[in-house]
Amino acid sequence: MPVPKRKTSAARRDRRRSHDAVTPPNLVACPTCHQMRPPHQVCPYCGSYDGREVVTIKEKKEKKSPVPLGL
């Protein structure tokens, strides 16, 4: 197997990794419900896009609380 002749310097290693940084997602405020959402996508909270409702969002069911521990 081929083996590197010299150790890769920290500067060369770090230059190679310069594009590996994680960037935060770009979010914009929905004009209808004012929740943060990705741009150019239907709002996951109200289902609107471009000022009109495109998707109907179902109401989330509330979870039942677990059985009390005293029983």
CYANA upper distance limits for C-alpha pairs under 8 A (distance plus 0.5 A):
  8 THR  CA     12 ARG  CA      7.11
  8 THR  CA     13 ARG  CA      7.03
  9 SER  CA     13 ARG  CA      6.70
 10 ALA  CA     14 ASP  CA      6.45
 11 ALA  CA     15 ARG  CA      6.58
 12 ARG  CA     16 ARG  CA      6.79
 13 ARG  CA     17 ARG  CA      6.97
 14 ASP  CA     18 SER  CA      6.61
 17 ARG  CA     21 ALA  CA      8.33
 25 PRO  CA     38 PRO  CA      8.17
 26 ASN  CA     38 PRO  CA      6.78
 26 ASN  CA     39 PRO  CA      7.85
 27 LEU  CA     36 MET  CA      6.29
 27 LEU  CA     37 ARG  CA      5.72
 27 LEU  CA     38 PRO  CA      5.20
 27 LEU  CA     39 PRO  CA      6.75
 28 VAL  CA     36 MET  CA      5.88
 28 VAL  CA     37 ARG  CA      6.05
 28 VAL  CA     38 PRO  CA      6.65
 28 VAL  CA     39 PRO  CA      6.46
 29 ALA  CA     34 HIS  CA      5.61
 29 ALA  CA     35 GLN  CA      5.94
 29 ALA  CA     36 MET  CA      5.00
 29 ALA  CA     37 ARG  CA      6.72
 30 CYS  CA     34 HIS  CA      5.03
 30 CYS  CA     35 GLN  CA      5.90
 30 CYS  CA     36 MET  CA      6.60
 30 CYS  CA     37 ARG  CA      6.94
 30 CYS  CA     43 CYS  CA      7.29
 31 PRO  CA     51 GLY  CA      7.73
 32 THR  CA     46 CYS  CA      8.14
 32 THR  CA     48 SER  CA      7.72
 32 THR  CA     51 GLY  CA      7.41
 33 CYS  CA     45 TYR  CA      8.15
 33 CYS  CA     46 CYS  CA      7.06
 35 GLN  CA     45 TYR  CA      7.80
 37 ARG  CA     41 GLN  CA      8.15
 37 ARG  CA     43 CYS  CA      6.49
 37 ARG  CA     44 PRO  CA      7.83
 38 PRO  CA     43 CYS  CA      8.33
 41 GLN  CA     49 TYR  CA      7.47
 42 VAL  CA     47 GLY  CA      6.30
 42 VAL  CA     48 SER  CA      6.26
 42 VAL  CA     49 TYR  CA      5.52
 42 VAL  CA     54 VAL  CA      8.10
 42 VAL  CA     55 VAL  CA      8.35
 43 CYS  CA     47 GLY  CA      5.42
 43 CYS  CA     48 SER  CA      6.06
 43 CYS  CA     49 TYR  CA      7.06
 44 PRO  CA     57 ILE  CA      8.33
 45 TYR  CA     57 ILE  CA      7.71
 46 CYS  CA     53 GLU  CA      8.15
 46 CYS  CA     55 VAL  CA      8.48
 46 CYS  CA     56 THR  CA      8.09
 46 CYS  CA     57 ILE  CA      6.86
 47 GLY  CA     53 GLU  CA      6.17
 47 GLY  CA     54 VAL  CA      6.38
 47 GLY  CA     55 VAL  CA      5.14
 47 GLY  CA     56 THR  CA      6.37
 47 GLY  CA     57 ILE  CA      6.53
 48 SER  CA     52 ARG  CA      5.73
 48 SER  CA     53 GLU  CA      4.51
 48 SER  CA     54 VAL  CA      5.92
 48 SER  CA     55 VAL  CA      7.18
 49 TYR  CA     53 GLU  CA      6.79
 49 TYR  CA     54 VAL  CA      6.88
 67 VAL  CA     71 LEU  CA      8.38
